[in-house]
Each structure stands twice: as structure tokens, then as C-alpha cells.
Amino acid sequence: MKKFLLFITMFSLPIMVFSQDEITGVVTDNSGTPLPGVNVYEKGTENGTSTDFDGQYTIEVDPEATLVFSFVGFEEQEVAVNGRSQIDVTLADGVSLGEVQLVGSRSPKRASTDTPVAVDVIDVSEVNTQTGKIEINEMLQYAAPSFNANKQSGSDGADHIDPASLRGLGPDQTLVLVNGKRRHQSSLINIFGTRGRGNTGTDLNAIPAASIKRIEILRDGAAAQYGSDAIAGVINIVLKDAVEEFTGSVNYGFYNTNAEGDFPEGAPNTDGNRLDTDRDGNAIGDDQNFDGGSVKVTTNYGFEIAEDGYANFTVEYLNKNKTLRPGFDFRRGFGEAAIEGVNFMGNLAIPISENTEFYAFGGRNYRDTDAFAFTRNNPTARNVVSVYPDGFTPRITSIITDNSVAAGFRTKTESGWNIDLSNTWGKNLFHYYIKGTINASLGDISPTDFDAGGHNLSQNVINLDFSKYYEDMLEGVNFAFGAEYRTENFEIFAGEEASYATYDVDGIPITNPDIQMQPIDPVTGDPRPGGSQGFPGYGPDNEVDRSRSNVSLYADAEFEFTEAFLLAAAARFENYSDFGSTLNGKLAARLKATEDINIRGSVSTGFRAPSLAQIYYNLKFTNFVGGEALESLLSPNNSPVTASFGIGPLQEETALNASLGFTANFGKFTATVDGYYINVQDRIVLTGNFDAPQIDNVEAAQFFANGADTETVGLDIVLSNEFSLREGKLTTSFIGNFNDMTITDVKNGDLDEQTFFGERDKSFLLASAPDSKLTLNLIYDIEWFDVALGLTRFSEVTLLDFQMFEDVADYGSLENQVAAASDVYDSKIVTDLNFGFKLNDALKLNVGSNNLFNVYPDQQDDWTEAGGYWDAVQMGFGGAYYYAKLNINL
């Protein structure tokens, strides 16, 4: 509590300003309309104020000071006082046709603290130079209050694409936009013990950080404005549009391998027993103090096209090696995946006439990833001893390509209507290649590398949007309406035969087990299984090619009834070709309690359509439960097998959102505090494992189902201040999220609840909504040097381990079993430190560390989902990361 009070005190420090003259004035736009809420401050100091409802301001400054006037949507202006007492200013409109407004509001000239709902605006270029984090998910984890992302291990595809979420909801319940246009999701669906289990999501790391101007995060239900997937909120990525400026960076970093923990002598990936990442099998490599070495190189440049047009391009290269951390014999490859990738992104606008322009943006992301699966130790029928005498740890590698392009026309009519017609297309392809493995049923003639097939998801969206701002109606009214037509296609494609087939003793794929004999392992006496170990390939029976379409109509309006009171309303109708129609609405309001304090709130209904992947995904795979292999079937929702277990067709998730909060803006100090309530009905979950003796070569089956209702109550806090300290500037920010999710109902029908969605499944869902995350950032900047210190406290997380799969009778009761299986990860504080040195006008060197003190989770257990000493929790399990970065600006 004392530390928290110290944080608050830092933001409320009285500011001593030695000034002599009082300056007054009025700030207007080009039409002479007064502008309320304009930031006015004395350059180089913490002394500031803002204009009132009539655009008037008063400030005391030194007679030789320079005043700075800034407001969202207008060009910043500096004015020298020169002894004057009256300074009136006209701000030039800085909103071009190509400018993207703050997400959640289609009204122009709205500051983030004036919106009726919570919006974060993150300057990525600033964050990018003050941290060593190399991926978008990592940056947002520490910059946005309720954003959470986790690195995974031993979770197949989730090792390669991080699941991320807002306010503890699923990855697929947050909508992602780029330049205000809907972005496609990943084709990957998370099926193992990850956060976001049973969900798809948008791969934010496919967008190069160097291409991003800012990120706007709407932390409020927005399905009535933007459609499906916006239950938790919206993330809008605004691309760079700068011209005649070259920026670039070269970043190198690595991890400390000296993990904190009480590990037994000879534990995998401790000294003397580190898995060799350059050789297949279970070869032992050299001891090392550092791993996960990463190189990232970025370039960005823009140039003018005609008058007011631009073209801006970004290229980014990333090469990151694996990390390995202490695990167990059945999981010798516990750690983060290796990544090598190239990113390209372009953003352009070409004026056609004074009021019309053509715009386009898009890019391509290519990633070659490599992660270890669970180990196959001898003796086992899953290995061929003559190929791997010491057993082997298969590698799940993938080629991920993510392509997107959007193009459209924007125009402004003589009557003031803004019209935007666009088409946006995107596709994610996830192709598996399994290496360092074997198809045991082929014996020693088996290949050790397999093309295992994969999946892809494509989306095309046509938008037609209209909006107009009426300055003379009430105190300002904005109307917007539009239509959207969206098509989606999901495919699963087969790999090579040996990746999925089981062969008989004659080397022929088994199609009739009554007359074909499966090979027997001479060591164990068990039948040798088929398919590539680590990840079985997709076969012809798994192939899917399914599409659907969606038509939606929306309308929203913002009414400023008085200078103090704003009311916003929105409604959206959607019709899906595969499950029907839905209508959702939203009301939001903002009241200016004083010139500097706003009270705001909203209530809305929302929905999320089941994804095509949740309806049609299917696979036979090997699930490791407590280190033991279990042959499992994930059956598609539309199959007779699924229906035979009593699982019905998937329906939409529905939601009720409500929020209430306030904002404050006193010169350089701003505060936003927002409470929220989210009730989600019929959440789509991945069930537990049902015994399936009736299905050939399968021991268990699981399904996607509308399985649970949840209720979430939380609080977001964002405080920031800026003031002069000696010859420099100190910027402080406190970011906090408090979250409480409860599962109010499990919709198991006549099925056993513990099998359908038991205590262990519930713990994975609740772990996606940690109780709290608190971050204090301090940045001190002088002319040639800056230092940034970040302290982040991650709250306690509880997960249930594989003991939940044992016989409850061994524990006496379910309550005792839950207590024994509970792995409690206590709260931890992670420290980030960055030093910046401005070598000259064009070069800046940054050195620092993320997780400076090499903090690890304290819970250690050999029953973990990932097979290492820790599960994937908020703070991660990689340890300290050290880096150096050279930034170039020409």
C-alpha cells in the first residue's frame, strides 16, 4: 500500500512555476469556431493549462517564454510571448482525407480523454526506442492496461503465434483493424493448454512495428459499431505516413540461461544436460550462459506523391534462436520457438482532386519457425532404436505467410459528406513441417522430415461508409452510416502420405485393419503407431474447404447537446449465411463535470459468430497427459461423431457490456479511470477428453461447444504526468488493471461436467483473466541522454495440473484433488531498464534489459501442461533479456 501511495504521490507533486506575466487568449479553428480542450503549455516546462468551453485560456509564464498549442486533429503551433498579455491563436486543420480518427468515434477532432469510452493511444515509435521488446504483443503487454499475451511451449501451433487478449476475454473476442479496416484472423486455432484455448485470434506480430505510427485501443464493447469479434474491444493499428524521412534500427539481444529454481542434478537443460538444438535426436550440446540470440533490422522511408500525397514503406527482418529452460525427461525441449522472418508493409495515398484521393495499404509477412515437441524416450513403440538410439525430441516447424491488401477511394462532397469505398483482402497460411521425427510404422526406412499439411484462412471485406459533422446543429452533431459485405474461407489441406498414414508390415498404408497387420515394436511388444511423431499430418479425411458470407448495416451518431454533455448511439444489423441474423446496439455518454474533468459511461450488446475453424477444424493427434501419450480425436462440430456425444451445433456468443469512468486533464497531468462489466453467454470452449472406445485407434475425443457463461468485472487506470527536472524532462505513467472473471454456468446438459468442462478447463479460462497487472514507467530525458525504468507487477495465477486426470478416489474427494492439483504462481515484479544515448542528430544508441533481475515464476511442478518447471504465465519463463539497439533517423 505504501508503494501504491508513493506512485500516486509522484503524479500529484505540486509544480513550482516561477512566472511573471499572465497571458490570456482564445483558440479557434479556421472557421473562427472556439476550440475547447486545447492543450496550452510553456515550452520546456511542466507549466500548462487547457482552453475552456469558449476556447479561452489563462496562463502565467515568463515574458520570454514560448507557448505550445496542441489539439487532436490540428497542427501543433508554437508562439513566442515576447512580452504580450493577449495571444489569440488559430489552429490549422491537420486532418487530411487520409487521416484515421480515434477508434470508437467517427466524429472528428475528438481527443482520447474526451471520448465517451476508454481509448488508449500508443505512440509506437516512442515505445519502440525506449524498450528492447521486438514484437508487437510484447510491447502492448507492458503499454496497455488490460492487454495480455503469453509465450507458449509444447502447444503445437501456439508456440509459433502468441494468443493475446483484452480484459481477460478470448483472443477472438478482440477485433483488430488496420487504418480503420477489418484485418483477417490467423487460421490457427489453439487446442492445447494455452490461454485462449479453443479460440482463434489475429496475429499482431505479423505487422512490423517499424511500420506503425500509433496504436489505438478501444477498451469497450464495440460490436454495435464494428461487428463480430469486438466484445472485448478494438485494436486499431495506424500505419506511418511520414515523407522525406528515413528511419531504421539494428537490434541484437539474448537471454540469460541461468534459470532460478531448485532443479535436481542432471535435469534437462541444466549444465551438463542441455539439448543440442543443431542436431536431431536427444544429442547433448555444450553448456551456455546465454541463448535465444535475436537480430532485428528495420527500415522505413516515405516520399511525397503530388501535393499532399504520400507513399511509405517498411521492411523488417527478424532472426531469433530457441531458448531452452529446465524441463523433464519427457519434455527435453521446453522453451520458446526459433523464428526467422521478413516483414513488408506499404501505405500510400494519391490525390485525385482537391477533395478526393485513392489510398492503399498492405503487406506480406513470412516466418520460418521451429519449436520442440514432447520427447519420445526409450523404451517406446513410437521410436525406432536403430534411427534414434537415445530417443528423440521431434521439432514442429512451420512456414507462416500472412498477406493483406486494402484499397479504396475517399471523397468529401460539396455538402460536407465524407464517403469511403474500400475493399480489404487478407490471408493467413500456416504450413507444418515436422523434422527430427519418424513414422514408427515404417521402421528404419522411415523419413525423418515430413510435410504435414496445414490450414489457411482468407477474408475479403467491402465497405461503404458515409459520415458528416454538423457544426451548427446543437453544439455539434456527427452522423455516420454504412454497409459491409464480408466473405471468409477456411481450408485444411493434407500433407504427404507418410505424415499421417499407418503402414502394415509390408509397408502399405493400412486401410483394412482386419486383414493388414500393424508392425510390432520388438522392444516393448506394442504396435508401432503411424504418422509423424510430434505432430501427425493432416490426411485426406481431415481436408476442409468451407466458406460463408456476411452482410451488415450500421448507423451511429454523436450529439453534443451542450458543450458539457455528449451522447453517442450506434446500432448494427448482421446476417450470416451459415447461422442467421443479429441486431446489436450501444449508448455512450460523456459529461464535462468541470473544464478539466469528464465523466463517461456506456452500455451495449454484443456478439461473436463462431469462427469457421471452430465449426470445421478436425485432427487426430497425440496428447501428452502427465508425460503419457494419449491418442485423441478433435471432431468437427458438424460431424455425426460430435452429435453422437450430445454436442449441438455452435451458436453465436452474446454479450452485455457496461462501463463507467472519468478522465482528468490538468496541464501535463492526465488520468483515466474506467470500471467495466462484461457478461458473455454461450462462450465457445474446447471440451475435455471423452472416452471413445468406439472410434478406431482413438482413446479420447473432444469437441468445440457453447460450453460456459462468464461474468467479468474490472477496473482500468491510466495516469501520466510530465514535468521539468533540472535541465531535463521527467515523464511518469502508471498503468493498472484489476480484473475478476467468474464462470456463472457450465452448459454440459446431460454430460458429465468434469469431462465436458471440468475444474482444469475452467482454470485455463480464468487464467486468461489475471487478477491484476500494475506498471509504473519513469522516463527521464535530457538533450543527449534518456533513461527509462519500468516496474510491472503481475498478479497471482492458479492453474490445475495433470493430477486432475488421476482417479478422484485416490484423493478422497474432488475438493482434495483440486487442492493437490493447484499450481499457484505467486505475484512477481519484473524490472525493465533502458539507457538511450543520442550520438548525433541521426543516431541513437539504446542498451538495456527486460526482466533485469532474471525473475522467474516460483511454482515448480513436474505435472505442468508444458512439461517444463513452469507453465506459460503472464511474466513468461525466459528470464533476463539483454539488448543493444542502434536507431537511425535521417
Buried (B, 14 or more C-beta within 10 A) or exposed (E): EEEEEEBEEBBEEEBEBEBEBEBEBBBBBEEEEBBBBBBBBBEEBBBBBBBBBEBBBEBBBBEEBBBBBBBBBBEEBEBEBEEEEEBEBBBEBBBBBBBBBBBBBBBBBBBBBBBBBBBBBBEBBEBBBBBBBBBBBBBBBBBBBBBBBBBBBBBBBBBBBBBBBBBBBBBBBBBBBBBBBBBBBBBBBBBBBBBBBBBBBBBBBBBBBBBBBBBBBBBBBBBBBBBBBBBBBBBBBBBBBBBEEEBBBBBBBBBBBEBBBEBEEEBBBBEEBBBEBEEBBBBBBEEEEBBBBBBBBBBBBBBEBEEBBBBBBBBBBBBBBBBBBBBBBBBBBBBBBBBBBBBBBBBBBBBEEEEBBBBBBBBBBBBBBBBBBBBBBBEBBBBBBEBBEEBBBBBBBBBBBBBBBBBBBBBBEEEEEBBBBBBBBBBBBBBBBBBBBBBBBBBEEBBBBBBBBBBBBBBBBBBBBBBBBEBEEBBBBBBBBBBBBBBBBBBBBBBBBBBBBBBBBEEEBBEEEEEBEBBEBEEBEBBBBBBBBBBBBBBEEBBBEBEBEBBBBBBBBBBBEEBBBBBBBBBBBBBBEBBEEBEBBBBBBBBBEEBBBBBBBBBBBBBBBBBBBBBBBBBBBBBBBBBEBBBBBBBBBBBEBBBEBBBEBBBBBBBBBBBBBBBBBBBBBBBBBBBBBBBBBBBBBBBBBBEBEEBEBBBBBBBBBBBBBBBBBBBBBBBBBBBBEEEBBBBBBBBBBBBBBEBEEBBBEEBEBBBBBBBBBBBBBBBBBBBBBBBBBBBBBEEEEBBBBBBBBBBBBBBBBBBBBBEBEEBEEEEEBBEBBBBEBEBBBBBBBBBBEBEEEEEBEBBBBBBBEBBBBEBBBBBBBBBBBBBBBBBBBBBBBBBBBBBBBE
